[in-house]
Amino acid sequence: MYAIEFEADITGKYLELKEWQSLLNKHARVIILVDEVPQAHTASDDLTEFRTLQATREKKPEIAKDMAVESMEDDINNDVF
């Protein structure tokens, strides 16, 4: 067993692992240590994030109701895999 140690500034809810391919399909134990006292998470934080997602979605084009999305997913999966 070996350890991977890194420090990161948390800027969102996801962390990117460099060289993640070498970790694929392996068991890992992840430990996050923070030097500060945790802040209480409030419902208003969730609402703010939700409103941000809504605003982002409003800028995207509408998809026609008769579009065969499932068929497109199959085509994409066949191309990728």
N, C-alpha and C positions, 0 to 999 in steps of 0.2 A: 504494500500500500504506500502511496505517496501523497503529499499535501500540495495544494495550490493555494497560495495566499495572495490576496490583493486588497488594495484599498480603493474605494470609489466614492465619489460624490453622488448621492442619490438625487436624481433630477426628475425621475418618473417612477412608475411602478414596476418597471422591468430593468433587469441588469443584463448586460451583454457579456457573454463569456467568449473571450478570444480563444482561438484554437479549440472550439467546442467539439469539432469532429473527433478529436482524440478521446473525448469523454462520452461519446454517443454509445448508448446501450450498456453503460457501466453504472454501478451503484455508487452514489456519492452522498456524503453527509455535508450539509451546508450549515455553517455557523456564522451568524452576523452579530458582531459586538458593536454597540453604539455607546459613546462616552457620555451622552446626555440623558436626562430624565425624559421618558417618553411623553409626548403631548397627547392630550385626549383627542380622539377622532370624533368629529361631530357630524351630524346629519347634514348640516349646511355645506360641509366640504364635499359630500357626495352629490348634493344638489348642484353645486358649482361645476363639478366635473361633468355631470349629466347635461347641464345647460351648454357647456363648451362642446360636448359631443353633438348635441342637437344643432348648434350653430354651424359646425363643420359639415354635418349631413345636409343642411339646407343649401350649401354651395355645390353639392354634387348633382349631376343631371338625373332626372327621373328615368326609371326603367319601364318600358312598355309592359302592360299587364299580360300581353300574349307572348312575351319572350320566353323561350324554352331554356330557362336557367339550368335545370337539371341536366339537360342534354349538353349544355356548354361545360358544366362541371365535369361530365364524363370525358368530353374531348380534351379538356385541360389536363385531367388526371392521366389520360392515355399519353399525352405529349410529355408530361413531366416524369411519369414512372414508366 
